[in-house]
Amino acid sequence: MEKKSNTKLSTRLLIAIVSISVVGLLLAFVAINIFVRQTIYNNIMAATHAEMSTYATQINNIFVNNTYIMNSFISATESMGRENLPAIARRFEEEYNFISLPAAGFTVDSAFVSTGAWIPDPATWVLEERPWFVDGLAAGGEVAFTAPYVSAVPPNPLILSIVRHRPQFEGGAVFAIDITLDNVIALLNTYSVPGNGYLFLLDNENNIIFHPDPVMSASATGLRNISEFPNYSPILPLLDVDYGITTFTNSNG
């Protein structure tokens, strides 16, 4: 009887040891699987973040370069005088195919001086009411960018103006250059995002500058705001931070 009891006890111990081993292996497999999946996820997110940061830097450099162009335009005009501004403006237009209408508005006489290719109608066009002129004065001498807008001239490119107030020049002047965003959009179209992802670009007012979905992109009728699309509402809090992650349903569901 004692031998039989020992046999049964050994069998139970063996079963218990095997069960513990199987459970341990399962737990280890689950833990390793979770760890590996989390590691892979973290690596993908880190790589994607680094890639997106590179893209953002490249886009930012376009605007930095435009700042240099503006300052060069101002320096050339200030050194050669207001009377030479039309010739200088034409030279800059020829040099940079993505800029148009380099100009200055003068506070002393409300004059608008540019290439001469376009002359505003004084009956309907008031310098002091133009958004670029107002923004230039408000920037306090710093280079500033106006809000983007859709050009009324076909093929209706997206335009923004870079402006700077120079109070010491000819009694005060606001310099301005219109910049087409075609090169920015072309650059965005070359970028790729892992996992069938996509990029879109907003301005400071959350208007959509670029989106791969034509319905959401700018058209001749103007810009659309991201807030018009409820499925994108989860991303709105991210617009106030440098980096963040959220979940949302894209425009195609």
C-alpha positions as CSV (number, residue, x, y, z in Angstrom):
1,M,0.0,0.0,0.0
2,E,2.8,2.4,0.8
3,K,4.5,1.7,-2.5
4,K,1.3,2.4,-4.4
5,S,0.8,5.7,-2.5
6,N,4.3,6.7,-3.4
7,T,3.6,5.9,-7.0
8,K,0.5,8.0,-7.1
9,L,2.3,10.9,-5.3
10,S,5.1,10.7,-7.8
11,T,2.6,10.8,-10.7
12,R,0.9,13.9,-9.1
13,L,4.3,15.6,-8.6
14,L,5.2,14.9,-12.2
15,I,1.9,16.2,-13.5
16,A,2.3,19.3,-11.3
17,I,5.8,19.9,-12.5
18,V,4.8,19.4,-16.2
19,S,1.8,21.7,-15.7
20,I,3.9,24.4,-14.1
21,S,6.5,24.1,-16.9
22,V,3.8,24.4,-19.6
23,V,2.2,27.4,-17.8
24,G,5.7,28.9,-17.3
25,L,6.5,28.4,-21.0
26,L,3.2,29.9,-22.0
27,L,3.7,32.9,-19.7
28,A,7.3,33.3,-21.0
29,F,6.0,33.1,-24.6
30,V,3.3,35.7,-23.9
31,A,5.7,38.0,-22.1
32,I,8.4,37.7,-24.8
33,N,5.8,38.2,-27.5
34,I,4.4,41.3,-25.8
35,F,8.0,42.6,-25.3
36,V,9.0,41.9,-28.9
37,R,5.8,43.4,-30.3
38,Q,6.3,46.5,-28.1
39,T,9.9,46.8,-29.0
40,I,9.1,46.5,-32.7
41,Y,6.3,49.1,-32.3
42,N,8.6,51.4,-30.4
43,N,11.3,51.1,-33.0
44,I,8.8,51.8,-35.9
45,M,7.5,54.8,-34.1
46,A,11.0,56.1,-33.3
47,A,12.0,55.6,-36.9
48,T,8.9,57.3,-38.2
49,H,9.2,60.2,-35.8
50,A,12.8,60.7,-36.9
51,E,11.8,60.6,-40.6
52,M,8.9,63.0,-40.0
53,S,11.3,65.4,-38.2
54,T,13.6,65.3,-41.2
55,Y,10.7,66.2,-43.5
56,A,9.7,69.0,-41.2
57,T,13.2,70.4,-41.2
58,Q,13.3,70.3,-45.0
59,I,10.0,72.2,-45.2
60,N,11.2,74.7,-42.6
61,N,14.3,75.3,-44.6
62,I,12.3,76.5,-47.5
63,F,10.8,79.3,-45.3
64,V,14.2,80.1,-43.9
65,N,15.6,80.5,-47.4
66,N,12.7,82.8,-48.2
67,T,13.6,84.9,-45.3
68,Y,17.1,85.3,-46.7
69,I,15.7,86.3,-50.1
70,M,13.5,88.9,-48.4
71,N,16.5,90.4,-46.5
72,S,18.5,90.4,-49.7
73,F,15.7,92.3,-51.5
74,I,15.5,94.8,-48.7
75,S,19.3,95.3,-48.6
76,A,19.5,95.8,-52.4
77,T,16.7,98.3,-52.4
78,E,18.0,100.3,-49.4
79,S,21.4,100.5,-50.9
80,M,20.2,101.6,-54.3
81,G,17.2,103.7,-53.4
82,R,13.4,103.7,-53.9
83,E,13.7,104.8,-57.5
84,N,15.5,101.5,-58.4
85,L,13.0,99.2,-56.6
86,P,11.2,98.2,-59.9
87,A,14.4,97.1,-61.5
88,I,15.5,95.2,-58.4
89,A,12.1,93.6,-58.1
90,R,12.2,92.4,-61.7
91,R,15.7,90.9,-61.2
92,F,14.5,89.0,-58.1
93,E,11.5,87.6,-60.0
94,E,13.9,86.4,-62.8
95,E,16.2,84.8,-60.3
96,Y,13.6,82.9,-58.2
97,N,10.7,81.4,-60.1
98,F,8.7,80.7,-57.0
99,I,8.3,84.4,-56.0
100,S,6.2,87.1,-57.5
101,L,5.5,90.8,-57.0
102,P,8.4,91.9,-54.8
103,A,7.2,95.3,-53.6
104,A,7.1,97.9,-50.9
105,G,4.3,100.0,-49.5
106,F,5.4,103.4,-48.2
107,T,3.8,104.9,-45.1
108,V,4.8,108.5,-46.0
109,D,2.7,108.7,-49.2
110,S,0.7,105.4,-49.3
111,A,2.5,104.5,-52.5
112,F,2.8,100.9,-53.7
113,V,6.0,100.3,-55.7
114,S,6.8,97.0,-57.5
115,T,7.9,95.8,-60.9
116,G,5.3,97.9,-62.6
117,A,3.6,94.8,-64.1
118,W,0.5,95.5,-61.9
119,I,-0.7,98.9,-60.8
120,P,-3.5,98.9,-58.2
121,D,-6.6,101.0,-58.7
122,P,-6.4,103.8,-56.1
123,A,-10.2,104.0,-56.1
124,T,-10.6,100.5,-54.7
125,W,-7.2,99.6,-53.4
126,V,-6.0,101.1,-50.1
127,L,-2.5,100.3,-49.0
128,E,-3.3,100.6,-45.3
129,E,-6.1,98.0,-45.6
130,R,-4.0,95.3,-47.2
131,P,-3.4,92.3,-44.9
132,W,0.3,92.0,-45.8
133,F,0.8,95.7,-45.0
134,V,-1.0,95.4,-41.6
135,D,0.9,92.2,-40.7
136,G,4.2,93.8,-41.7
137,L,3.6,96.8,-39.4
138,A,2.4,94.5,-36.5
139,A,5.6,92.3,-36.7
140,G,7.7,95.2,-35.3
141,G,10.5,95.0,-37.8
142,E,10.8,91.2,-37.8
143,V,10.3,89.0,-40.9
144,A,6.7,87.6,-40.9
145,F,4.6,85.4,-43.0
146,T,1.0,86.2,-43.8
147,A,-1.8,83.6,-43.8
148,P,-1.8,81.5,-47.0
149,Y,-4.6,82.1,-49.6
150,V,-5.7,80.8,-52.9
151,S,-4.7,83.1,-55.8
152,A,-7.6,84.4,-57.9
153,V,-5.4,84.0,-61.0
154,P,-5.6,80.5,-62.7
155,P,-4.3,77.9,-62.1
156,N,-5.0,79.3,-58.6
157,P,-1.8,78.4,-56.8
158,L,-1.5,78.8,-53.0
159,I,0.2,82.0,-52.0
160,L,1.6,83.5,-48.9
161,S,3.4,86.8,-48.5
162,I,6.6,87.3,-46.6
163,V,6.8,90.9,-45.1
164,R,9.1,93.1,-43.1
165,H,8.7,96.7,-41.9
166,R,11.7,99.0,-42.3
167,P,10.7,102.3,-40.5
168,Q,14.0,104.0,-41.3
169,F,13.8,103.6,-45.1
170,E,12.2,106.5,-47.0
171,G,10.0,107.6,-44.1
172,G,8.8,104.0,-43.5
173,A,8.2,101.1,-45.8
174,V,6.7,97.5,-45.6
175,F,8.5,95.2,-48.0
176,A,6.6,92.2,-49.3
177,I,7.2,89.2,-51.6
178,D,4.5,86.8,-52.7
179,I,5.6,83.2,-52.6
180,T,3.9,80.3,-54.3
181,L,3.7,77.1,-52.2
182,D,4.0,74.8,-55.3
183,N,7.5,73.8,-54.3
184,V,6.4,72.9,-50.8
185,I,3.5,70.8,-52.1
186,A,5.8,69.1,-54.7
187,L,8.2,68.2,-51.9
188,L,5.4,66.8,-49.7
189,N,4.3,64.6,-52.6
190,T,7.7,63.0,-52.6
191,Y,7.6,61.9,-49.0
192,S,6.5,58.4,-47.9
193,V,5.0,57.2,-44.6
194,P,5.2,53.6,-43.5
195,G,2.1,51.4,-43.3
196,N,0.2,53.2,-46.0
197,G,0.3,56.4,-44.0
198,Y,0.2,59.9,-45.4
199,L,1.1,63.5,-44.6
200,F,-0.9,66.7,-44.5
201,L,0.1,70.2,-43.8
202,L,-1.9,72.9,-41.9
203,D,-1.4,76.6,-41.3
204,N,-1.5,78.3,-38.0
205,E,-5.3,78.6,-38.2
206,N,-5.7,74.8,-39.0
207,N,-6.5,75.5,-42.6
208,I,-5.4,72.6,-44.8
209,I,-2.5,73.6,-47.1
210,F,-1.9,70.1,-48.4
211,H,-3.7,66.8,-48.2
212,P,-3.5,63.8,-50.5
213,D,-7.4,63.7,-50.6
214,P,-8.5,66.2,-53.2
215,V,-11.7,66.8,-51.3
216,M,-9.7,68.2,-48.4
217,S,-7.1,70.1,-50.3
218,A,-7.3,73.7,-51.3
219,S,-9.2,74.5,-54.5
220,A,-10.2,77.6,-56.4
221,T,-12.9,78.2,-53.9
222,G,-10.4,78.5,-51.0
223,L,-8.9,76.7,-48.1
224,R,-10.8,74.1,-46.0
225,N,-10.3,73.9,-42.2
226,I,-9.5,70.6,-40.6
227,S,-12.3,71.2,-38.1
228,E,-14.8,70.8,-40.9
229,F,-14.0,67.0,-40.8
230,P,-15.2,65.5,-37.5
231,N,-13.2,62.3,-37.9
232,Y,-10.0,64.4,-37.6
233,S,-11.1,66.0,-34.3
234,P,-8.7,63.7,-32.2
235,I,-5.7,65.3,-33.8
236,L,-6.7,68.9,-32.8
237,P,-5.0,68.7,-29.3
238,L,-1.8,67.6,-31.0
239,L,-1.6,70.9,-32.9
240,D,-0.5,72.6,-29.7
241,V,2.4,70.3,-28.9
242,D,5.7,69.4,-30.8
243,Y,5.0,65.7,-30.9
244,G,2.2,63.3,-29.9
245,I,0.3,60.2,-30.9
246,T,-3.5,59.7,-31.2
247,T,-6.0,57.5,-33.0
248,F,-8.5,58.6,-35.6
249,T,-10.4,57.4,-38.6
250,N,-9.0,58.8,-41.8
251,S,-11.0,60.5,-44.6
252,N,-11.7,57.3,-46.4
253,G,-13.0,55.5,-43.3
